[in-house]
Structure formats: structure tokens, C-alpha cells
Amino acid sequence: MPYSRKKFYVILAVLCAAGYIWFFVNYTTTAYDSNKEFGVCIMKHTTNVPCPSCGSTRAIISLLKGNYLESLFCNPIGIMLAIIMIICPIWIFYDTLFQKDTLFNFYRKSEGIIRQKKIAISAIFLILLNWIWNIYKGL
């Protein structure tokens, strides 16, 4: 069932807020103790195997500290998440202020593109490569 514009924006705003809180807690915690880290990955805790997104928090924290290569090494998904978390609140604010649907329309078009078989298979392949790399690194 497709989302309405309002429901989509609310869900996205809540997810961004939760992400900002999560990174603030982790950033302030690691600022005092670099070995301390909160781990919530259910897969990692139950199977001891990292998921494809393991290391994303560390990647964003490294990015905030200006360690770009370290961020990329931790997890490239973290860099994409950081970009999304910067752009989305601004875009939501713009659309809300000017009563536009640009982000919602972009999401619907992107979803249509991602559903194409070639794009979906390529995306799944890249995520699997990232997952293998996470396992190889021993996250």
C-alpha cells in the first residue's frame, strides 16, 4: 500500500530524528572512550556475523571527525546515510514550507527505477559485496 505524502514525510522525519539521536549518543560516548560503542545489530548479537550495514555508525562518526578514508573503510553505506540524513530534513522543510511534493515525487520515481530488474539485481549484488567485505574485515 503506497504511503500518502503526509505519512511519508512524518515517517521520514521521525527516522531522521531517531538517527540524529543515535549518532549524537554514539558520538558523545566515543569522544570520551574510543573503545566504547553501543551495538544493536540483532544479527551480529545472535549469529556473531555482521550485517551489511554494520559499521555505519562508526563510518558516520569517522566522517564527522574528518577521517574520510576511515569512514569509507568502516562502511560505505554510512556515507550514504550521512548524505540522506543531511538532505532529507532540509528537503522536508522546503516541501512543507512551500507546500510542494518534490521529495515525495522523487521517492516514487526512485522506487520505480529501483524496481527494474537490472537495477534491483545490481543493488542486491553491491549490498552482498559490502556484506562479504564486512565479514572479511571482522566487524
Buried (B, 14 or more C-beta within 10 A) or exposed (E): EEBEBEEBBEEBBEEBEEBEEBBEEBBEBBEEEEEEEEEEBEEBEEEEEBBBBBBBBBBBBBBEEEBEEBBBBBBBBBBEBBEBBEEBBEBBEEBEEEEEEEBBEEBBEEEEEEEEEEEEEEEEEEEEEBBEBBBEEEB
